[in-house]
Amino acid sequence: MSRHRDPRSYDLDRLRAEMLDHDGGEVNDSIPQLASADPTFCAIAMALPDGTVRSTAQADVAFSVQSAVKPFLFALALLDTDGQALERIGIEPTGEAFDAIKLESDTGRPPNPMVNAGALLTASIVDGDDVAARDARILTGLSAFAGRPLEVDEEVARDEHLLGDRNHALAHLMRAEGTLRVSADDAVAVYARACAVLVDAEVLAVMGATLAFGGRNPLTGEQVVPPEVARDVVSVMATCGVYDGSGRWMRSVGVPAKSSVSGAIVMSAPQRLGAAVISPPLDEYGTSVRGHAASKRLSDELGLHVFGSAPGVD
């Protein structure tokens, strides 16, 4: 049996220092706040079953969660609809970009909840009779995953809404197909605010850990979502969470994850830990260059690959 390091004593600072040598990638410029991100920013955190959170320098620096919010929106939609969300959203990988103007040809559904079309729909079907109520529900739900109150960056939310032309196009297409049952503008507004929720690497690691531990937050002990909801979400993260790079990710890293244009990656290693890496420069698939490299190192050295051998500890 292969032997691996203990996450309780793993040297995250060493890993971060080595990641800083990785060059390459481009900072996303879809909104001004992302375009102005410091390309040298890098933080790593992990959350363990006993509630311990270990992290590096800059792990308490806030950033907008962006697409890393999608697994948690899916979880809330599953919870609030008693699983009926699965009738309105596909779960198959697309092999295409996250913002592709594409729906399932035979149903008009979004292909999966990890692309923008799917996230627009999941955000529209959480509990709430209007935009404000759905906003409040999402913020409360995300805070429960995090184990602390979270806030929205209002400037980011405004620009996500105003500049999200492809999201508006997707919402109108779903309206035309009869899939989206709120107005296109309402759907984009709610999703924009969800993407603008402020987190940091420690918060995101705890959120990933909550999914990894069957919906139970390791900090608070709260059962945020039922185990079967967490299972369904993590399963879709494994197949769709890194968009058209998901197959390569699962082969090399082997941990269910969700990438983000902010440079964040959230990972949920089932029954092991949650982890997050944030570094803004992205590869051609929209995944953090340093984040991918750091995630692979964590997986290899901690024995996290879901199809790897059973982990041992030196």
PyMOL commands that set and color helices and strands:
alter all, ss='L'
color gray80, all
select helices_A, chain A and resi 12-19+32-35+66-80+84-87+116-125+131-146+154-163+165-177+184-195+201-212+227-240+243-252+289-302
alter helices_A, ss='H'
color red, helices_A
select strands_A, chain A and resi 43-47+53-55+63-64+198-199+257-259+264-269+273-278
alter strands_A, ss='S'
color yellow, strands_A
deselect
rebuild
show_as cartoon
